[in-house]
Amino acid sequence: MSPGLDFESRLVAKVNAVELLRQELAAKRYAPKLINLGAATDAYQPVERELRITRGLVEVLADCRHPLSIVTKASLVERDLDLLAPMAADGLVEVFVSITTLDPALARLMEPRCASPERRLRTVRALVEAGVPVGVLVAPIIPFVNEPEIERIVAAVAEAGAKSAHYTVIRLPWELTGLFNDWLGAHFPDRAERVLAHIADMRTAPAEARSGRRRFNDADFATRMKGRGPWAELIRQRFRLAVNRAGLGRAMTPLRSDLFRPPGLPGAQASLF
């Protein structure tokens, strides 16, 4: 599927995810390790209000006292505070909220159907007030678009009660390059080439740059999230200084796995006879 309209209009729901999770946790070979919801795509998309698949997964993990982390840009996560707060009291959960900009107009351009920046800050506060440890992701950082806001975003999330802040810089794999070019041309024609040039600076290896090649994606594990080169280093230093100034950490408290208890599978006893 295309990462454009297909991604927004052709939804695939893992309707048996809760049952499969319960089976996996009940397996004799299973050893509890941190499970993350939202690493590939947001676990609190609007359709979750109806399907409640994420809610079901959290219920299973809460019942099993299993460590859980969540990454989201949606305020819908507040719906599940009745489950998350008790888990947090036992050191079993952390939530990372994505805040890419504080500018409402820019937020509408970058993430048009997502919660506003102020609404996400309120979500951070609501989670913190419920005792849930919160980290914030400033991702992706785009040169000359939201990059000038690094320090303001970090200060705002610290004021809201976040424990840590993290970032990634933009990378453009496959068809995303064309989509991003169109988006830049439509909304930031005055700086489009400058933005692309600095993305390429952070994504092109020195040997490639010397040969005149320009790359916008870097799949190397060591550099794909932070980039390379002078501009990537400048962003790294600015972010580190902002985090230190705000009194934030760059790591969350490790979650517990020693409280885990396997679930009882429905019909398990009957199947013995």
Buried (B, 14 or more C-beta within 10 A) or exposed (E): EEBBEEEEEEEEEEEEBBEEBBEEBBEEEBEBEBBBBBEEEBBBBEEBEEBBBBBBBBBBBBBBBBBBBBBBBBBBBBBBBEBBBBBBEEBBBBBBBBBBBBBEEBBEBBBEEBBBBEBBBBBBBBBBEBBBBBBBBBBBBBBBBBBEBBBEBBBBBBEBBBBBBBBBBBBBEEEBBEBBBEBBEEBBEEBBEEBBBBBBBBBBBEEEBEEEEEBBBBEEEEBBBBBBBEBBEEBBEBBEEBBEEBEBBEEBEEBBBEBBEBBEBEEEEEEEE
